[in-house]
Amino acid sequence: MTVFGGGGATSEFNDVWVLANANGLGGTSTWTQLSPSGALPAAREGLPAVYDPSTNRMVIFAGVSANPPTYYNDVWVLNSANGIVTITVAIDIKPGEDPPSINPKSHGKTPVAILSSSTFDATTQVDRTSLTFGHTGDERSLAFCNPGGEDVNGDGLLDLVCHFDTPKTAFQTGDTMGVLKGKTVTGTPIKGTDSIRIVP
């Protein structure tokens, strides 16, 4: 849960706080104050706010302050609103095929390589059990990951190749992008996309 601003007896606030494990089911609930970069909205209360989990953004609009009396009608967007920055990873769907063709009616598997870089070792840093892949990236389609690494793009670094059940990826006619999501072994979210071509 993310909250912004609010009012006290004599003043308004423009701070941002995140409550982790807000439902109490994922561990101890903990408040953390964020320190956003860039300009901050003026302190205010009585404002509507909306959080979009698909983009991890919070949008606030309007609000009021009492001293001096001010009515706002501005719009502000907070990126990384839950305080967790997602790592963007490079992926290669069906390595060696460009663009990769996917038949949603196929009962086979679709290989996806998570590419390593000089700062990211996909073979050791990715929590393989967390991986999801498909139309939105939330599809629980993982079949298995190869036990060892494979250099699929010839850069001298071992990449992680995993295979996903094609029927569970939920790709649809007209899709042009495949999305992979997951976490590192330390719990940081990762996300990667690659172009695809849907075939009958």
C-alpha positions as CSV (number, residue, x, y, z in Angstrom):
1,M,0.0,0.0,0.0
2,T,1.3,3.4,-1.0
3,V,0.1,6.7,0.6
4,F,0.9,10.3,-0.2
5,G,0.3,13.5,1.7
6,G,-2.5,14.1,4.1
7,G,-3.2,16.7,6.8
8,G,-2.7,17.3,10.5
9,A,-4.1,19.8,12.9
10,T,-2.0,22.7,11.6
11,S,-0.4,21.6,8.3
12,E,-0.4,19.3,5.3
13,F,2.2,16.9,4.1
14,N,3.8,15.8,0.8
15,D,5.7,12.7,2.0
16,V,5.3,9.2,0.5
17,W,5.1,6.0,2.6
18,V,4.8,2.3,1.6
19,L,3.4,-0.4,3.8
20,A,4.9,-3.7,2.8
21,N,2.9,-6.9,3.5
22,A,-0.2,-4.7,4.0
23,N,-2.5,-7.7,4.5
24,G,-0.2,-9.3,7.1
25,L,0.0,-12.6,5.2
26,G,3.4,-12.2,3.6
27,G,5.3,-11.4,6.8
28,T,5.5,-8.5,9.3
29,S,3.9,-5.3,8.0
30,T,6.5,-2.6,7.7
31,W,6.2,1.2,6.9
32,T,9.0,2.7,4.8
33,Q,9.3,6.3,3.7
34,L,10.3,6.8,0.1
35,S,12.6,9.5,-1.2
36,P,11.4,10.2,-4.7
37,S,13.7,12.1,-7.1
38,G,12.7,15.1,-9.1
39,A,10.1,17.8,-8.1
40,L,7.5,17.0,-5.4
41,P,3.9,18.0,-5.4
42,A,3.0,20.7,-2.9
43,A,1.8,19.5,0.5
44,R,-2.0,18.8,0.4
45,E,-4.8,16.7,1.7
46,G,-8.2,15.5,0.4
47,L,-6.8,14.2,-2.8
48,P,-7.8,11.2,-4.9
49,A,-5.0,8.7,-5.7
50,V,-4.9,5.7,-8.0
51,Y,-2.2,2.9,-8.1
52,D,-1.7,1.0,-11.3
53,P,0.1,-2.3,-10.5
54,S,0.8,-3.1,-14.1
55,T,3.1,-0.1,-14.4
56,N,3.9,0.4,-10.7
57,R,2.8,4.0,-10.9
58,M,0.6,6.1,-8.5
59,V,-1.3,9.0,-10.0
60,I,-2.6,11.8,-7.7
61,F,-5.0,14.7,-8.7
62,A,-6.1,17.9,-7.0
63,G,-6.3,18.3,-3.3
64,V,-6.4,21.3,-0.9
65,S,-4.2,23.0,1.6
66,A,-5.4,25.3,4.4
67,N,-2.5,27.7,4.9
68,P,-2.7,29.6,2.7
69,P,-6.1,28.3,1.4
70,T,-5.3,26.6,-1.9
71,Y,-7.3,24.3,-4.2
72,Y,-5.1,22.3,-6.6
73,N,-6.1,20.8,-10.0
74,D,-2.7,19.4,-11.0
75,V,-1.8,15.8,-11.9
76,W,1.3,14.1,-10.6
77,V,2.7,10.6,-11.4
78,L,5.0,8.6,-9.1
79,N,7.1,5.9,-10.8
80,S,8.2,2.8,-8.9
81,A,5.4,3.7,-6.4
82,N,5.8,0.5,-4.3
83,G,9.5,1.3,-3.7
84,I,10.7,-1.7,-5.6
85,V,12.6,-1.1,-8.9
86,T,12.1,-3.8,-11.5
87,I,15.3,-5.0,-13.3
88,T,14.8,-5.0,-17.0
89,V,16.5,-8.1,-18.5
90,A,17.2,-8.9,-22.1
91,I,15.4,-12.1,-23.4
92,D,15.5,-14.0,-26.7
93,I,12.4,-16.0,-27.5
94,K,13.2,-19.1,-29.5
95,P,16.9,-18.3,-29.9
96,G,18.1,-18.3,-33.5
97,E,14.7,-17.4,-34.9
98,D,14.0,-13.8,-35.8
99,P,11.2,-12.9,-35.4
100,P,10.2,-16.0,-33.5
101,S,7.0,-17.7,-34.7
102,I,4.5,-19.0,-32.1
103,N,1.4,-21.0,-32.8
104,P,-0.9,-20.7,-29.8
105,K,-2.6,-24.0,-30.8
106,S,0.7,-25.9,-30.5
107,H,1.0,-28.4,-27.7
108,G,4.8,-28.0,-27.6
109,K,7.1,-25.8,-25.6
110,T,8.6,-22.3,-26.3
111,P,12.2,-21.8,-25.3
112,V,13.1,-18.4,-23.9
113,A,16.7,-17.3,-23.1
114,I,17.4,-14.8,-20.3
115,L,20.6,-13.1,-21.5
116,S,23.4,-12.5,-19.1
117,S,25.4,-9.2,-19.2
118,S,28.6,-7.9,-17.5
119,T,26.5,-6.9,-14.5
120,F,23.8,-9.7,-14.5
121,D,24.4,-13.4,-14.4
122,A,21.1,-15.0,-15.4
123,T,22.3,-18.5,-14.6
124,T,22.9,-17.7,-10.9
125,Q,20.8,-14.6,-10.2
126,V,17.4,-15.7,-11.5
127,D,14.9,-17.6,-9.3
128,R,13.9,-20.1,-11.8
129,T,10.7,-21.1,-9.9
130,S,9.4,-17.5,-10.1
131,L,9.3,-17.3,-13.9
132,T,6.1,-16.6,-15.8
133,F,5.8,-16.0,-19.5
134,G,3.2,-15.3,-22.2
135,H,0.7,-12.8,-23.4
136,T,0.8,-10.5,-20.3
137,G,3.9,-12.1,-18.6
138,D,1.7,-13.3,-15.7
139,E,1.0,-16.7,-17.3
140,R,2.2,-19.6,-15.1
141,S,3.6,-21.5,-18.1
142,L,7.0,-22.7,-17.0
143,A,7.8,-26.3,-17.8
144,F,11.5,-26.4,-16.9
145,C,14.9,-24.6,-17.2
146,N,18.0,-26.2,-18.6
147,P,20.3,-27.2,-15.7
148,G,23.4,-25.5,-17.2
149,G,24.0,-22.3,-19.0
150,E,24.2,-21.8,-22.8
151,D,25.7,-18.9,-24.7
152,V,22.9,-18.3,-27.2
153,N,24.1,-14.9,-28.5
154,G,27.8,-15.5,-28.8
155,D,29.0,-12.9,-26.4
156,G,31.0,-15.3,-24.3
157,L,28.5,-15.2,-21.3
158,L,26.3,-18.1,-20.3
159,D,22.6,-17.4,-20.6
160,L,19.7,-19.1,-18.9
161,V,17.4,-21.1,-21.2
162,C,13.9,-22.0,-19.9
163,H,11.0,-23.8,-21.7
164,F,7.4,-22.8,-21.4
165,D,4.2,-24.8,-22.2
166,T,2.9,-23.0,-25.3
167,P,-0.8,-23.6,-24.6
168,K,-0.4,-21.9,-21.2
169,T,1.2,-18.8,-22.6
170,A,-2.2,-17.6,-23.7
171,F,-0.9,-15.8,-26.8
172,Q,-3.6,-14.4,-29.1
173,T,-3.9,-13.5,-32.8
174,G,-2.3,-10.1,-33.2
175,D,0.2,-10.3,-30.4
176,T,3.5,-8.9,-31.3
177,M,5.3,-9.1,-28.0
178,G,6.1,-11.8,-25.5
179,V,6.6,-10.9,-21.8
180,L,8.6,-12.7,-19.2
181,K,8.4,-11.9,-15.5
182,G,10.1,-13.3,-12.4
183,K,12.4,-12.5,-9.5
184,T,16.0,-12.7,-8.7
185,V,17.1,-15.1,-5.9
186,T,17.1,-12.0,-3.6
187,G,13.5,-11.2,-4.5
188,T,14.0,-8.2,-6.9
189,P,11.4,-8.3,-9.7
190,I,12.7,-8.8,-13.3
191,K,10.9,-8.3,-16.6
192,G,11.9,-8.8,-20.2
193,T,10.2,-8.5,-23.6
194,D,10.9,-9.7,-27.1
195,S,9.0,-9.4,-30.4
196,I,7.0,-12.4,-31.7
197,R,5.0,-13.4,-34.7
198,I,1.7,-15.3,-34.2
199,V,1.1,-18.0,-36.9
200,P,-2.0,-20.2,-37.4
